[in-house]
Amino acid sequence: MAATKHQEVGHKSLLQSDELYQYILETSVYPREPQAMKELREVTAKHPWNLMTTSADEGQFLNLLLKLINAKNTMEIGVYTGYSLLSTALALPEDGNILALDINRENYEIGLPIIEKAGVAHKIDFREGPALPLLDQMVEDEKCHGSFDFIFVDATTILTIIKG
Ligand SMILES: C[S@@+](CC[C@H](N)C(=O)[O-])C[C@H]1O[C@@H](n2cnc3c(N)ncnc32)[C@H](O)[C@@H]1O
């Protein structure tokens, strides 16, 4: 059976119809997508692990949410090529910060030139390595308590540990 567009881009939507999801993407989501996000989405689509990326609709929801709460300091666990990271960076003010954690820097570097071109790379503090040891250190350090307005956990291994 030929894959639909929905399956090709690997989305696991709550919507039960691929056609409806594709319609929403084409009529509502893609027309509002900033050029840099589009570029990053298209580069990521060529990567063998593209199923991991945040979808364009999720990216716009994240961006909206961050603006609504006036987020300034955020953390992202699970960066991959940086689609949700770029969406976050575009939502934060000029002096906003994102602590971005991933075990794999190579994939982050695929998106980095696009993030730099978008003029938001200065908001990102990328750290390569497993998130949990750093999170443990931050729990120990009182200075870190209450320092994040928003944390996006998008690494399955971490989610599994949190859920138990
Ligand atoms: C679903 S992808 C993240 C997608 C990303 N948010 C985006 O918008 O494209 C999950 C990422 O979590 C990373 N990861 C998995 N386990 C991790 C861990 N223990 N610590 C940090 N990163 C981890 C993987 O390397 C992978 O890049």
The ligand as a MOL file (V3000), in Angstrom:
LIG
                    3D

  0  0  0     0  0            999 V3000
M  V30 BEGIN CTAB
M  V30 COUNTS 27 29 0 0 0
M  V30 BEGIN ATOM
M  V30 1 C 12.0770 12.9250 19.5260 0
M  V30 2 S 13.7360 13.4630 19.3200 0 CHG=1
M  V30 3 C 13.6320 15.1800 19.6740 0
M  V30 4 C 12.9420 15.9430 18.5740 0
M  V30 5 C 13.1370 17.4290 18.6420 0
M  V30 6 N 12.5140 18.0120 19.8070 0
M  V30 7 C 12.6490 18.0870 17.3620 0
M  V30 8 O 11.8140 18.9830 17.4060 0
M  V30 9 O 13.1030 17.6830 16.2890 0 CHG=-1
M  V30 10 C 14.5050 12.8040 20.7570 0
M  V30 11 C 15.9440 13.2410 20.9800 0
M  V30 12 O 16.2740 12.9020 22.3420 0
M  V30 13 C 17.6400 12.5860 22.3870 0
M  V30 14 N 17.8660 11.8130 23.6190 0
M  V30 15 C 17.4970 10.5300 23.8700 0
M  V30 16 N 17.8270 10.1900 25.1200 0
M  V30 17 C 18.4150 11.2720 25.6870 0
M  V30 18 C 18.9700 11.5420 26.9640 0
M  V30 19 N 19.0000 10.5950 27.9120 0
M  V30 20 N 19.4780 12.7650 27.2090 0
M  V30 21 C 19.4560 13.7270 26.2470 0
M  V30 22 N 18.9450 13.5270 24.9980 0
M  V30 23 C 18.4260 12.3130 24.7330 0
M  V30 24 C 17.9050 11.8320 21.0980 0
M  V30 25 O 19.2800 11.8890 20.7360 0
M  V30 26 C 16.9860 12.5740 20.1110 0
M  V30 27 O 17.7060 13.5650 19.3900 0
M  V30 END ATOM
M  V30 BEGIN BOND
M  V30 1 1 1 2
M  V30 2 1 2 3
M  V30 3 1 2 10
M  V30 4 1 3 4
M  V30 5 1 4 5
M  V30 6 1 5 6
M  V30 7 1 5 7
M  V30 8 2 7 8
M  V30 9 1 7 9
M  V30 10 1 10 11
M  V30 11 1 11 12
M  V30 12 1 11 26
M  V30 13 1 12 13
M  V30 14 1 13 14
M  V30 15 1 13 24
M  V30 16 1 14 15
M  V30 17 1 14 23
M  V30 18 2 15 16
M  V30 19 1 16 17
M  V30 20 1 17 18
M  V30 21 2 17 23
M  V30 22 1 18 19
M  V30 23 2 18 20
M  V30 24 1 20 21
M  V30 25 2 21 22
M  V30 26 1 22 23
M  V30 27 1 24 25
M  V30 28 1 24 26
M  V30 29 1 26 27
M  V30 END BOND
M  V30 END CTAB
M  END
